[in-house]
Amino acid sequence: MIGQVLGHCRVVAQIGEGGMGTVYRAHDEVLHRDVAVKVVNKSAGLDASASQSLLHEARASSSLAHPNICTIYEVGETEGDLYIVMELVEGKSLRAMSEGGGLPVESVLRYGIQIASALGRAHDKGIVHRDLKTANIVVTPDGLAKVLDFGLARRVGSEVFEGATRSLETMHSASSVSGTLPYMPPEVLRGEVADYRSDLWALGVILYEAASGRLPFEGRTAFDMGSAIMRELPKPLGPPVPPGLWAIIQRCLTKEPTQRYQRAGEVQAALEAVQSGAIVTPDADRSAPKTTVLHNVQHINVRKGDFLLLVGTTKGAFLLRSNAQRSRWELGGPYFHGHAIYAMAYDGRCGQHRIWASTQSYWGTMLRSSDDFGKSWTNPQEAAIRFPADTGLSLKNIWQISLGRPDEPDVLYCGVEPAALFESRDGGESWSLVRGLFDHPHRPRWVPGNGGLALHTILLDPANSQRMYVAISAGGVYRTDNGGRTWTAQNRGIRAMFVPNKYPEFGQCVHKIAMHPARPERLFLQNHWGLYRSDDGGENWVDIANGVPSDFGFALIVHPKNPDWVYALPVESDQFRCACDGRLRVYRTRNGGASWEPLMRGLPQKKAYETVLRDAMTADSIDPPGIYFGTRSGQIFGSRDEGKNWQKILDGLPSVVCVRSAVFEQASGDSTATSRRAPVSTSGGTKSVTGKSRRVSTDKSSKSATYKSRPSKR
């Protein structure tokens, strides 16, 4: 083969040889670069169908562009020889590096994160490696881990299974087995087809081997090793391997695929969390300020009785202030420039006026609070909400901040991604994972919705201090009747159109649930295709999508005073998540869902392809109540008369993901500092305003920079 030309690559020297083929160093005579060429052995016994399948896999793998994946340049055949031209990766295999007791923990984490990232890219493209092992991971002199042979291990029919079990020779003499069998998951040994989770099992073996220098499952023969993989637990790894890394390895090596991580991104996030924890030392700087005072942001001037809108966007938080008339608006912010604010809450219990916000950025997700309406915010040095090390998980996002009951002023709850519930009993100083829900046997089979595996809604029963509901995408509704110790799935009657069994016990992609405190036994639910009501605390659900143009949507709220009135904002479909027919309409029922009416006066009815997300709609408790919502295009709409008439309050914001309302009731003896307001001239109507804070109204005659809301005619 030396000296031959394959395609336009001249073979220079042999690099290595394996069970599948021989790898050569070659020179691309057209592009003038050195490459690696793998020539498939004719002794591999591939028939024409298997050869075409291998070519198809190699071509698919060539589409992967990732710094941790060896790039495939060309595939072809010449004189019956099947060959693959790929990037020449020079370095040392992870197997060779792990020999002699394993690698330092920081190296295991660094390489593990890179491998998980490579798997994530391949899995997103529908490509499963199927032969991941330390021997085909090369670490370059620059410390870059490169995964080789993506998609090249596939066989037709049962050849993989036969290749793993046909020999009962010792491991030292059965090279075809030693290169594959130690990384095979139990389901493949049972004859099942490998999928993404099989790669995650192999990643667990790789992490174990890299950390210890040995395999998690061993045996004198292939039969012994296969038996160990099927039945035995891996030998525990103690120090210096941290508990968090060991927990990740254990979860990857769970025998049942449904109980492993379900995505490579989850493994990557968990490894990054352990890595972040490892670099924090006792000598870390604790002298950083505990609060951040914002001097270059315009703030609102809040007085007793004022009404507030808290607006979270993908690029920061904003505060809108008005009086009880809700006709003139003053805007403060943006707070946390560039951070995604998916959850906000106002806590007025015990006379306080605390605003909570979750901030998500490159540096992670933090929970912050302000007691002076945004002038200063807490500045945590580390995340207060974090998963215990034994879970192997890291916090991705906070989707919901919920207050405890009025008689529990120090209690707070947060719903997070990956789906879990956290509780604080000291006013947010410390948080604990609600293990009763986290350890639920259903959890391994929850699957991420389009926005991730998120616990996004928390409802506390005001009549029963032990009862609480949560909604999970895509897990469904769960209820506890004993303060969180145990939970039951409450999804009877809710469809899941995306699974074979349309009415499963759990797994529904619930978008929102809502309750009126005067009737806590009645719940309303917006599903991924479906509007429902339950009159028995979630035990049974009935379809109430009577008269809405689509039963697909996200936002759902109950009227603050009338438990029979519910507001929903349908979107066209799963595929086109915009207002139906380009007409922005809120739908209201005044009879618990027996019928619905469109509310549109003042809302755009042409080319209004807007989307309103699950937490971007709210109501106030002023008489008459107001309804408000924000769109992904950055517009805020409001109604001061229960939805009969609407006005655009503001536009030009980043994508709105959260809208919350509050009324400031000033405590006795309390005072709030005033702040400057920057007027903005307008030519009438509502317009986007950039720069510093502005006041907004629709009074064209006003010489101040305010707008006064006025109902528009149909």
C-alpha positions as CSV (number, residue, x, y, z in Angstrom):
1,M,0.0,0.0,0.0
2,I,3.0,2.3,0.6
3,G,3.4,4.6,-2.4
4,Q,-0.1,4.0,-3.8
5,V,-2.5,6.9,-4.5
6,L,-6.0,6.7,-3.0
7,G,-8.1,9.5,-4.5
8,H,-5.5,12.3,-4.6
9,C,-3.6,11.1,-1.5
10,R,-0.3,9.3,-1.8
11,V,0.3,6.8,1.0
12,V,3.6,7.5,2.8
13,A,3.8,5.1,5.9
14,Q,1.8,2.8,8.1
15,I,0.7,4.4,11.4
16,G,-1.3,1.6,13.0
17,E,-3.5,-1.4,12.6
18,G,-6.7,-2.5,14.2
19,G,-9.6,-5.0,13.9
20,M,-11.3,-2.9,11.3
21,G,-8.5,-1.7,9.1
22,T,-5.0,-0.2,8.7
23,V,-4.3,3.4,9.2
24,Y,-1.6,5.1,7.0
25,R,0.0,8.5,6.9
26,A,-0.5,10.1,3.5
27,H,0.0,13.3,1.7
28,D,-2.8,15.1,-0.1
29,E,-1.2,16.1,-3.4
30,V,-3.9,18.6,-4.3
31,L,-4.2,20.5,-1.0
32,H,-0.6,19.9,0.1
33,R,-1.3,18.6,3.6
34,D,-0.6,15.5,5.5
35,V,-3.6,13.3,6.3
36,A,-4.5,9.9,7.8
37,V,-6.0,7.3,5.6
38,K,-7.9,4.3,7.0
39,V,-8.2,1.4,4.6
40,V,-10.8,-1.2,5.6
41,N,-9.5,-4.7,5.8
42,K,-11.0,-7.1,3.2
43,S,-10.8,-9.7,6.0
44,A,-13.5,-7.7,7.8
45,G,-15.9,-9.6,5.7
46,L,-18.2,-6.7,4.7
47,D,-20.6,-7.5,1.9
48,A,-21.7,-4.9,-0.6
49,S,-24.6,-3.8,1.6
50,A,-22.4,-3.4,4.7
51,S,-19.8,-1.5,2.6
52,Q,-22.4,1.0,1.4
53,S,-23.7,1.3,5.0
54,L,-20.2,2.1,6.2
55,L,-19.7,4.7,3.4
56,H,-23.0,6.3,4.3
57,E,-21.9,6.5,8.0
58,A,-18.6,8.0,7.1
59,R,-20.1,10.6,4.8
60,A,-22.6,11.6,7.5
61,S,-19.7,11.9,10.0
62,S,-17.8,14.1,7.6
63,S,-20.5,16.8,8.2
64,L,-19.4,17.1,11.9
65,A,-17.5,20.3,12.5
66,H,-16.2,20.4,16.1
67,P,-12.8,21.1,17.6
68,N,-12.9,17.8,19.5
69,I,-13.9,15.6,16.6
70,C,-11.4,14.3,14.0
71,T,-12.6,15.7,10.7
72,I,-13.3,13.3,7.8
73,Y,-12.3,14.8,4.5
74,E,-13.1,12.1,2.0
75,V,-14.5,8.6,1.6
76,G,-14.3,6.3,-1.4
77,E,-13.4,3.0,-3.0
78,T,-10.6,2.0,-5.3
79,E,-10.1,-1.5,-6.7
80,G,-12.4,-2.9,-4.1
81,D,-10.6,-1.1,-1.2
82,L,-12.8,1.0,1.0
83,Y,-10.9,4.0,2.4
84,I,-11.5,7.1,4.6
85,V,-9.3,10.2,4.4
86,M,-9.3,12.1,7.7
87,E,-7.5,14.7,9.7
88,L,-4.1,13.6,10.8
89,V,-4.2,14.0,14.6
90,E,-0.8,13.8,16.3
91,G,-0.6,13.2,20.0
92,K,-1.0,10.5,22.6
93,S,-4.0,8.3,23.1
94,L,-6.0,8.7,26.3
95,R,-5.5,5.0,27.0
96,A,-1.7,5.4,27.0
97,M,-2.0,8.6,29.1
98,S,-4.2,6.8,31.7
99,E,-1.8,3.9,32.3
100,G,0.0,3.8,35.6
101,G,-2.7,4.9,38.0
102,G,-4.8,7.4,36.0
103,L,-4.6,11.2,35.4
104,P,-5.0,14.1,37.7
105,V,-8.6,15.0,38.4
106,E,-8.3,18.3,36.7
107,S,-7.2,16.5,33.5
108,V,-10.0,14.0,33.7
109,L,-12.5,16.8,34.0
110,R,-11.0,18.8,31.2
111,Y,-10.8,15.9,28.7
112,G,-14.2,14.6,29.8
113,I,-15.9,18.0,29.1
114,Q,-14.3,18.0,25.6
115,I,-15.4,14.5,24.9
116,A,-19.0,15.2,26.1
117,S,-19.1,18.3,23.9
118,A,-18.0,16.2,20.9
119,L,-20.7,13.6,21.6
120,G,-23.3,16.4,22.0
121,R,-22.5,17.7,18.5
122,A,-22.6,14.3,16.9
123,H,-25.8,13.2,18.7
124,D,-27.5,16.5,17.6
125,K,-26.7,15.4,14.0
126,G,-28.1,11.9,14.6
127,I,-24.8,10.2,14.7
128,V,-23.9,7.7,17.4
129,H,-20.3,6.6,17.8
130,R,-20.9,3.0,19.0
131,D,-17.2,2.3,19.6
132,L,-16.1,5.1,21.9
133,K,-13.0,4.1,24.0
134,T,-9.8,5.6,25.3
135,A,-7.8,4.1,22.4
136,N,-9.6,6.3,19.8
137,I,-9.3,9.5,21.8
138,V,-6.1,11.3,21.1
139,V,-4.8,14.3,23.1
140,T,-2.7,16.7,21.1
141,P,0.3,18.5,22.5
142,D,-1.9,21.5,23.0
143,G,-4.2,19.6,25.3
144,L,-7.0,19.2,22.9
145,A,-8.9,15.9,23.1
146,K,-9.8,14.5,19.6
147,V,-12.4,11.8,19.2
148,L,-11.6,9.5,16.2
149,D,-13.8,7.2,14.1
150,F,-17.2,8.8,14.5
151,G,-19.8,6.6,12.7
152,L,-17.2,4.1,11.5
153,A,-18.0,1.3,14.0
154,R,-21.5,0.5,12.7
155,R,-22.2,-3.0,11.5
156,V,-25.1,-4.6,9.8
157,G,-27.4,-6.9,11.7
158,S,-25.8,-8.6,14.7
159,E,-22.2,-8.3,13.8
160,V,-21.3,-6.0,16.7
161,F,-22.8,-8.4,19.1
162,E,-21.1,-11.4,17.6
163,G,-17.8,-9.7,17.5
164,A,-18.0,-9.0,21.2
165,T,-19.0,-12.5,22.3
166,R,-17.6,-15.0,19.9
167,S,-14.3,-15.5,21.7
168,L,-13.7,-16.9,25.1
169,E,-10.0,-16.5,25.0
170,T,-8.2,-14.5,27.6
171,M,-8.4,-10.7,27.3
172,H,-4.7,-10.5,26.5
173,S,-5.0,-12.8,23.5
174,A,-8.3,-11.5,22.1
175,S,-7.5,-8.1,20.8
176,S,-10.8,-7.8,18.9
177,V,-12.6,-8.1,22.2
178,S,-10.3,-6.0,24.4
179,G,-10.7,-3.1,22.1
180,T,-14.5,-3.1,22.3
181,L,-16.1,-5.2,24.9
182,P,-15.0,-3.3,28.0
183,Y,-16.9,-0.2,26.7
184,M,-20.1,-2.0,25.7
185,P,-23.2,-1.3,27.7
186,P,-25.5,-4.0,29.0
187,E,-28.2,-3.3,26.4
188,V,-25.8,-4.0,23.5
189,L,-24.7,-7.2,25.1
190,R,-28.4,-8.2,25.3
191,G,-28.6,-7.7,21.5
192,E,-30.3,-4.3,21.5
193,V,-29.3,-1.5,19.1
194,A,-26.9,1.1,20.4
195,D,-28.2,4.6,20.8
196,Y,-27.0,7.9,22.3
197,R,-27.2,6.5,25.8
198,S,-24.8,3.7,24.8
199,D,-22.2,6.4,24.0
200,L,-22.8,7.9,27.5
201,W,-22.1,4.5,29.1
202,A,-18.8,4.4,27.2
203,L,-18.0,7.9,28.3
204,G,-18.5,6.7,31.9
205,V,-16.0,3.9,31.3
206,I,-13.6,6.4,29.8
207,L,-13.9,8.7,32.8
208,Y,-13.4,5.8,35.2
209,E,-10.4,4.6,33.3
210,A,-8.9,8.0,33.0
211,A,-9.3,8.7,36.7
212,S,-8.0,5.3,38.0
213,G,-5.9,3.7,35.2
214,R,-8.1,0.6,35.3
215,L,-11.4,-0.5,33.8
216,P,-14.6,-0.5,35.9
217,F,-15.5,-4.1,34.8
218,E,-12.9,-6.7,34.5
219,G,-12.7,-10.4,33.8
220,R,-10.2,-13.1,32.8
221,T,-12.3,-14.0,29.7
222,A,-14.7,-12.1,27.5
223,F,-17.5,-14.1,29.1
224,D,-16.4,-13.0,32.6
225,M,-16.2,-9.4,31.5
226,G,-19.6,-9.5,29.8
227,S,-21.1,-11.0,33.0
228,A,-19.5,-8.2,35.1
229,I,-20.9,-5.5,32.8
230,M,-24.4,-7.1,33.0
231,R,-24.5,-7.7,36.8
232,E,-21.8,-6.1,38.9
233,L,-21.3,-2.6,40.2
234,P,-18.1,-0.7,39.4
235,K,-15.5,-0.7,42.2
236,P,-15.8,2.7,44.1
237,L,-13.3,5.4,43.4
238,G,-12.1,7.2,46.5
239,P,-9.9,10.2,46.9
240,P,-8.4,12.0,45.1
241,V,-11.5,11.5,42.9
242,P,-14.1,14.0,44.2
243,P,-17.6,12.8,45.1
244,G,-19.1,14.9,42.3
245,L,-17.0,13.2,39.6
246,W,-17.7,9.8,41.1
247,A,-21.5,10.5,41.0
248,I,-21.3,11.4,37.3
249,I,-19.4,8.2,36.5
250,Q,-21.9,6.1,38.5
251,R,-24.9,7.7,36.6
252,C,-23.2,7.1,33.3
253,L,-22.7,3.4,34.3
254,T,-26.3,2.8,35.4
255,K,-27.4,-0.6,33.9
256,E,-30.8,0.7,32.6
257,P,-30.5,3.3,29.8
258,T,-33.5,5.2,31.1
259,Q,-31.7,5.9,34.4
260,R,-28.5,7.3,32.8
261,Y,-28.1,10.9,31.6
262,Q,-30.2,11.3,28.5
263,R,-28.1,13.8,26.7
264,A,-24.4,14.4,26.4
265,G,-25.0,18.0,27.3
266,E,-26.1,16.9,30.7
267,V,-22.9,15.1,31.3
268,Q,-20.9,18.1,30.1
269,A,-22.8,20.5,32.4
270,A,-22.3,18.1,35.4
271,L,-18.5,17.9,34.7
272,E,-18.3,21.7,34.3
273,A,-20.0,22.1,37.7
274,V,-17.5,19.8,39.4
275,Q,-14.7,21.6,37.6
276,S,-16.0,24.9,38.8
277,G,-16.2,23.7,42.4
278,A,-12.7,22.3,42.1
279,I,-11.1,25.6,41.3
280,V,-12.7,27.4,44.3
281,T,-10.1,27.2,47.2
282,P,-10.4,28.2,50.8
283,D,-8.1,31.1,49.9
284,A,-10.7,32.5,47.4
285,D,-11.3,36.2,47.7
286,R,-14.2,36.7,50.2
287,S,-13.7,40.5,50.4
288,A,-15.7,41.3,47.3
289,P,-18.7,43.5,48.0
290,K,-21.9,41.7,49.0
291,T,-24.0,44.2,47.1
292,T,-23.7,46.0,43.8
293,V,-24.9,49.7,43.6
294,L,-25.9,50.7,40.1
295,H,-25.0,54.3,39.4
296,N,-25.3,54.4,35.6
297,V,-28.8,53.0,35.3
298,Q,-32.0,55.1,35.5
299,H,-34.2,54.0,38.5
300,I,-37.8,54.4,39.2
301,N,-39.2,56.6,41.9
302,V,-41.7,54.5,43.9
303,R,-44.3,55.8,46.3
304,K,-46.9,54.2,48.5
305,G,-49.7,52.7,46.5
306,D,-47.7,52.6,43.3
307,F,-48.1,49.8,40.8
308,L,-45.1,47.9,39.5
309,L,-44.4,45.7,36.5
310,L,-41.3,43.5,36.7
311,V,-40.1,42.6,33.3
312,G,-37.5,39.9,32.6
313,T,-36.0,39.7,29.1
314,T,-33.2,37.7,27.4
315,K,-30.9,40.7,27.9
316,G,-31.7,42.2,31.2
317,A,-34.5,43.2,33.7
318,F,-36.7,46.3,33.6
319,L,-39.0,47.9,36.2
320,L,-42.1,49.8,35.2
321,R,-43.9,52.1,37.7
322,S,-47.3,53.7,37.6
323,N,-49.9,54.9,40.1
324,A,-53.2,53.1,40.7
325,Q,-54.6,54.7,37.5
326,R,-52.0,52.8,35.4
327,S,-52.0,55.4,32.7
328,R,-48.5,56.9,33.0
329,W,-45.4,54.7,33.1
330,E,-41.9,55.3,34.3
331,L,-39.2,52.8,33.2
332,G,-36.1,51.8,35.1
333,G,-33.3,49.7,33.9
334,P,-31.9,47.7,32.2
335,Y,-30.6,45.8,35.1
336,F,-28.0,43.1,34.5
337,H,-27.0,44.0,31.0
338,G,-26.8,41.0,28.7
339,H,-28.1,38.5,31.3
340,A,-31.2,36.4,30.7
341,I,-33.8,37.0,33.4
342,Y,-36.3,34.1,33.2
343,A,-37.8,34.6,36.7
344,M,-38.7,37.6,38.9
345,A,-40.9,38.0,42.0
346,Y,-41.9,40.7,44.4
347,D,-42.0,39.9,48.1
348,G,-44.0,42.4,50.2
349,R,-44.5,40.1,53.2
350,C,-43.9,41.6,56.6
351,G,-43.7,45.1,55.2
352,Q,-40.6,44.4,53.0
353,H,-40.4,45.4,49.4
354,R,-37.9,42.9,48.0
355,I,-37.5,42.2,44.3
356,W,-36.0,38.8,43.3
357,A,-34.4,38.1,40.0
358,S,-32.6,35.1,38.5
359,T,-29.7,36.1,36.3
360,Q,-28.3,33.7,33.7
361,S,-25.1,34.4,31.8
362,Y,-21.8,32.8,30.8
363,W,-20.8,32.8,34.4
364,G,-23.7,30.7,35.5
365,T,-27.1,31.3,37.1
366,M,-27.4,33.5,40.2
367,L,-30.4,34.5,42.4
368,R,-30.2,38.2,43.3
369,S,-32.4,40.5,45.3
370,S,-33.0,44.3,45.7
371,D,-34.6,46.1,48.6
372,D,-34.5,49.5,47.0
373,F,-36.3,49.0,43.7
374,G,-33.2,48.2,41.7
375,K,-30.7,50.8,43.0
376,S,-28.6,48.1,44.5
377,W,-28.6,44.3,44.2
378,T,-27.0,41.5,46.1
379,N,-23.8,40.3,44.6
380,P,-23.3,36.6,45.5
381,Q,-19.8,35.2,45.2
382,E,-21.2,31.8,44.5
383,A,-24.5,30.3,43.6
384,A,-26.8,29.8,46.6
385,I,-28.9,27.3,44.6
386,R,-26.7,24.3,43.6
387,F,-27.2,20.6,43.3
388,P,-25.5,18.4,45.9
389,A,-22.4,16.7,44.7
390,D,-23.9,13.3,44.8
391,T,-26.4,14.2,42.1
392,G,-23.8,14.8,39.5
393,L,-25.9,17.8,38.2
394,S,-25.3,21.4,37.7
395,L,-27.8,24.3,37.7
396,K,-28.7,25.5,34.2
397,N,-31.5,28.0,34.9
398,I,-34.0,29.2,37.5
399,W,-37.4,29.2,35.8
400,Q,-39.7,30.1,38.8
401,I,-39.4,32.1,42.0
402,S,-42.3,31.5,44.3
403,L,-43.1,32.9,47.7
404,G,-44.1,30.8,50.7
405,R,-47.4,31.3,52.4
406,P,-48.2,34.6,54.2
407,D,-47.6,32.9,57.6
408,E,-44.2,31.7,56.4
409,P,-42.4,35.0,55.6
410,D,-39.0,33.4,55.3
411,V,-40.0,30.6,53.0
412,L,-39.2,30.7,49.3
413,Y,-39.2,28.1,46.5
414,C,-37.4,28.0,43.2
415,G,-38.1,25.7,40.2
416,V,-35.0,25.0,38.2
417,E,-33.5,23.2,35.2
418,P,-32.7,20.3,35.3
419,A,-36.1,19.8,36.7
420,A,-36.0,20.1,40.5
421,L,-37.5,22.0,43.4
422,F,-35.4,24.0,45.9
423,E,-36.6,25.4,49.2
424,S,-35.3,28.2,51.5
425,R,-36.5,28.7,55.0
426,D,-34.3,31.7,55.9
427,G,-35.3,34.3,53.4
428,G,-33.1,33.0,50.6
429,E,-29.8,32.9,52.5
430,S,-29.5,29.1,52.0
431,W,-31.3,26.6,49.8
432,S,-32.0,22.8,50.0
433,L,-33.0,20.4,47.3
434,V,-36.5,18.9,47.8
435,R,-35.3,15.3,47.7
436,G,-38.8,13.8,47.7
437,L,-39.4,15.1,44.2
438,F,-35.8,14.7,43.0
439,D,-35.6,11.1,44.0
440,H,-39.0,10.2,42.5
441,P,-38.8,7.0,40.5
442,H,-40.3,8.7,37.4
443,R,-37.4,11.2,37.2
444,P,-35.1,9.1,35.0
445,R,-37.8,8.9,32.4
446,W,-38.6,12.6,32.2
447,V,-37.4,14.0,28.9
448,P,-36.5,17.6,28.1
449,G,-39.1,19.8,26.3
450,N,-38.1,22.2,23.6
451,G,-36.8,24.6,26.2
452,G,-35.1,22.0,28.4
453,L,-36.1,19.8,31.3
454,A,-37.6,22.5,33.5
455,L,-39.7,22.8,36.6
456,H,-41.4,26.0,35.6
457,T,-44.5,26.4,37.8
458,I,-45.1,26.1,41.6
459,L,-48.6,26.4,43.1
460,L,-49.2,26.4,46.9
461,D,-52.6,25.3,48.1
462,P,-53.8,28.2,50.4
463,A,-56.2,25.9,52.2
464,N,-53.8,23.0,52.8
465,S,-50.4,23.9,54.1
466,Q,-49.1,20.4,53.2
467,R,-50.3,20.5,49.5
468,M,-48.3,21.9,46.6
469,Y,-48.3,21.4,42.8
470,V,-45.4,21.7,40.3
471,A,-45.4,21.5,36.5
472,I,-42.5,20.1,34.6
473,S,-41.7,20.1,30.9
474,A,-41.8,17.3,29.9
475,G,-42.8,15.5,33.1
476,G,-46.3,16.6,33.8
477,V,-48.0,17.8,36.9
478,Y,-47.0,16.4,40.3
479,R,-48.6,17.0,43.7
480,T,-47.5,16.6,47.3
481,D,-49.9,16.2,50.2
482,N,-47.2,15.9,52.9
483,G,-45.0,19.0,52.5
484,G,-42.8,17.6,49.8
485,R,-41.8,14.2,51.3
486,T,-43.7,12.3,48.6
487,W,-45.2,13.2,45.2
488,T,-47.8,11.7,42.9
489,A,-48.3,12.3,39.2
490,Q,-51.6,14.2,38.5
491,N,-52.0,13.8,34.7
492,R,-55.1,11.7,34.2
493,G,-56.9,12.9,31.1
494,I,-54.0,15.0,29.6
495,R,-52.9,14.0,26.2
496,A,-49.3,13.7,25.1
497,M,-49.5,13.7,21.3
498,F,-45.8,13.0,20.8
499,V,-45.7,9.5,22.5
500,P,-47.3,6.2,21.4
501,N,-49.6,6.1,24.5
502,K,-51.5,9.4,24.2
503,Y,-52.6,9.3,27.9
504,P,-49.5,8.3,29.8
505,E,-49.2,8.5,33.6
506,F,-46.5,11.1,33.2
507,G,-44.4,12.7,30.5
508,Q,-46.8,15.4,29.3
509,C,-45.2,18.6,28.2
510,V,-47.2,20.9,30.5
511,H,-46.7,24.6,29.6
512,K,-48.5,26.2,32.6
513,I,-50.9,25.6,35.4
514,A,-52.9,28.2,37.3
515,M,-55.2,28.3,40.4
516,H,-57.4,30.8,42.1
517,P,-56.8,31.0,45.9
518,A,-60.6,31.1,46.6
519,R,-61.0,27.7,44.8
520,P,-57.8,25.8,45.3
521,E,-59.4,22.5,44.3
522,R,-59.8,23.8,40.7
523,L,-56.8,24.0,38.4
524,F,-56.4,25.1,34.8
525,L,-53.7,23.8,32.5
526,Q,-52.2,24.8,29.2
527,N,-50.5,21.8,27.6
528,H,-48.4,21.2,24.5
529,W,-51.7,20.8,22.5
530,G,-54.5,21.1,25.0
531,L,-56.4,23.3,27.5
532,Y,-57.7,21.5,30.6
533,R,-59.5,22.0,33.9
534,S,-59.5,19.9,37.0
535,D,-62.1,20.2,39.7
536,D,-60.5,17.6,42.1
537,G,-57.0,18.8,42.8
538,G,-55.5,17.4,39.6
539,E,-56.9,13.9,40.0
540,N,-58.7,14.2,36.7
541,W,-58.6,16.7,33.8
542,V,-61.2,17.6,31.2
543,D,-60.7,19.3,27.9
544,I,-62.0,22.9,27.8
545,A,-60.6,24.0,24.4
546,N,-64.1,25.0,23.3
547,G,-64.0,28.1,21.0
548,V,-60.2,28.8,20.9
549,P,-58.5,28.9,17.5
550,S,-55.8,26.6,18.8
551,D,-55.3,24.7,22.0
552,F,-51.5,25.2,21.7
553,G,-50.1,28.0,23.8
554,F,-48.0,28.9,26.8
555,A,-49.4,31.7,28.9
556,L,-52.4,31.1,31.2
557,I,-53.6,33.1,34.2
558,V,-56.7,33.2,36.4
559,H,-58.6,36.5,37.0
560,P,-57.4,37.8,40.4
561,K,-61.0,38.2,41.8
562,N,-63.2,35.8,39.8
563,P,-62.2,32.1,39.9
564,D,-64.3,31.3,36.8
565,W,-62.4,33.8,34.6
566,V,-59.3,32.5,32.8
567,Y,-57.1,34.2,30.2
568,A,-55.1,32.3,27.6
569,L,-53.1,33.4,24.6
570,P,-53.2,30.7,21.9
571,V,-50.5,30.3,19.2
572,E,-51.0,28.6,15.9
573,S,-49.1,25.3,16.3
574,D,-46.1,23.5,17.6
575,Q,-44.4,24.2,14.3
576,F,-45.5,27.9,14.0
577,R,-45.5,29.3,17.5
578,C,-47.0,32.7,16.6
579,A,-50.4,34.3,17.1
580,C,-53.1,32.5,15.1
581,D,-53.6,34.0,11.6
582,G,-51.2,36.9,12.6
583,R,-53.9,38.4,14.8
584,L,-52.9,39.1,18.4
585,R,-55.8,38.1,20.6
586,V,-56.2,37.2,24.2
587,Y,-59.0,34.6,24.9
588,R,-61.1,34.8,28.0
589,T,-63.5,32.4,29.6
590,R,-66.0,33.6,32.2
591,N,-67.5,30.2,32.9
592,G,-64.6,28.0,33.7
593,G,-63.8,27.0,30.1
594,A,-67.3,26.2,28.9
595,S,-66.9,28.9,26.2
596,W,-64.2,31.5,25.2
597,E,-64.3,35.0,23.8
598,P,-61.6,36.9,21.9
599,L,-60.3,40.1,23.4
600,M,-58.7,42.2,20.7
601,R,-59.7,45.9,21.0
602,G,-56.4,47.8,20.8
603,L,-54.3,44.8,19.8
604,P,-52.7,44.5,16.3
605,Q,-54.8,42.3,14.0
606,K,-52.6,42.2,10.9
607,K,-49.2,40.7,10.6
608,A,-48.9,40.4,14.3
609,Y,-46.9,37.2,14.4
610,E,-46.2,37.4,18.1
611,T,-45.3,34.8,20.7
612,V,-46.1,35.1,24.4
613,L,-44.2,32.7,26.6
614,R,-45.4,30.9,29.7
615,D,-44.4,33.5,32.4
616,A,-44.9,36.6,30.2
617,M,-48.5,37.2,31.3
618,T,-49.8,38.5,34.6
619,A,-52.7,40.3,36.3
620,D,-53.0,42.9,39.1
621,S,-55.5,43.1,41.9
622,I,-56.5,46.7,41.5
623,D,-60.2,47.4,40.9
624,P,-60.9,46.8,38.0
625,P,-58.0,44.3,37.6
626,G,-55.5,44.8,34.8
627,I,-54.0,42.2,32.5
628,Y,-50.6,42.5,31.0
629,F,-48.3,40.5,28.7
630,G,-45.0,40.8,26.9
631,T,-43.9,39.4,23.6
632,R,-40.8,37.9,22.2
633,S,-40.5,40.9,19.9
634,G,-40.1,43.1,23.0
635,Q,-43.5,44.7,23.3
636,I,-45.6,45.1,26.5
637,F,-49.4,45.3,26.3
638,G,-51.8,46.1,29.1
639,S,-55.5,46.4,29.8
640,R,-56.9,48.4,32.8
641,D,-60.4,46.9,32.4
642,E,-60.0,43.1,32.6
643,G,-59.1,42.8,28.9
644,K,-61.9,44.8,27.2
645,N,-59.5,47.4,25.9
646,W,-55.7,47.1,25.4
647,Q,-52.8,49.6,25.0
648,K,-49.2,49.1,24.0
649,I,-47.3,50.3,27.1
650,L,-43.8,49.9,25.6
651,D,-41.9,48.4,22.8
652,G,-38.3,48.0,21.7
653,L,-37.3,45.8,24.6
654,P,-35.3,42.5,24.1
655,S,-37.4,39.3,24.0
656,V,-39.7,39.3,27.0
657,V,-39.8,36.0,29.0
658,C,-41.2,37.1,32.3
659,V,-43.8,39.7,33.5
660,R,-44.9,40.1,37.1
661,S,-47.0,42.7,38.9
662,A,-47.0,44.2,42.4
663,V,-48.4,47.0,44.4
664,F,-46.1,48.8,46.8
665,E,-47.7,49.2,50.2
666,Q,-45.2,51.3,52.2
667,A,-44.7,50.1,55.8
668,S,-45.1,52.5,58.7
669,G,-41.9,54.6,59.1
670,D,-40.4,53.4,55.9
671,S,-39.2,55.8,53.2
672,T,-38.0,55.3,49.7
673,A,-35.3,57.4,48.1
674,T,-36.3,59.3,45.0
675,S,-34.4,59.1,41.8
676,R,-34.1,61.3,38.7
677,R,-36.4,60.7,35.7
678,A,-35.2,61.4,32.2
679,P,-38.0,62.8,30.0
680,V,-38.4,61.7,26.4
681,S,-40.2,63.7,23.7
682,T,-42.5,61.9,21.4
683,S,-44.8,62.6,18.5
684,G,-47.7,60.8,19.9
685,G,-48.5,57.1,20.3
686,T,-46.2,54.5,21.8
687,K,-42.7,54.2,20.6
688,S,-39.5,52.4,21.4
689,V,-37.3,54.5,23.7
690,T,-33.6,53.9,24.0
691,G,-31.1,55.3,26.5
692,K,-32.0,56.3,30.0
693,S,-35.3,55.7,31.8
694,R,-38.4,57.3,30.4
695,R,-42.0,57.8,31.4
696,V,-44.6,56.5,29.0
697,S,-48.2,57.7,28.5
698,T,-50.6,58.3,25.6
699,D,-51.5,61.9,26.3
700,K,-50.4,63.7,23.1
701,S,-50.9,67.1,24.7
702,S,-48.6,66.4,27.6
703,K,-45.3,68.3,27.4
704,S,-43.6,65.8,29.7
705,A,-42.3,62.6,28.4
706,T,-45.2,60.5,29.4
707,Y,-47.9,58.7,27.6
708,K,-51.5,58.4,28.9
709,S,-53.3,55.2,28.1
710,R,-56.5,55.6,26.1
711,P,-58.8,52.9,24.8
712,S,-58.7,52.6,21.1
713,K,-61.8,52.1,18.9
714,R,-62.4,48.9,17.1
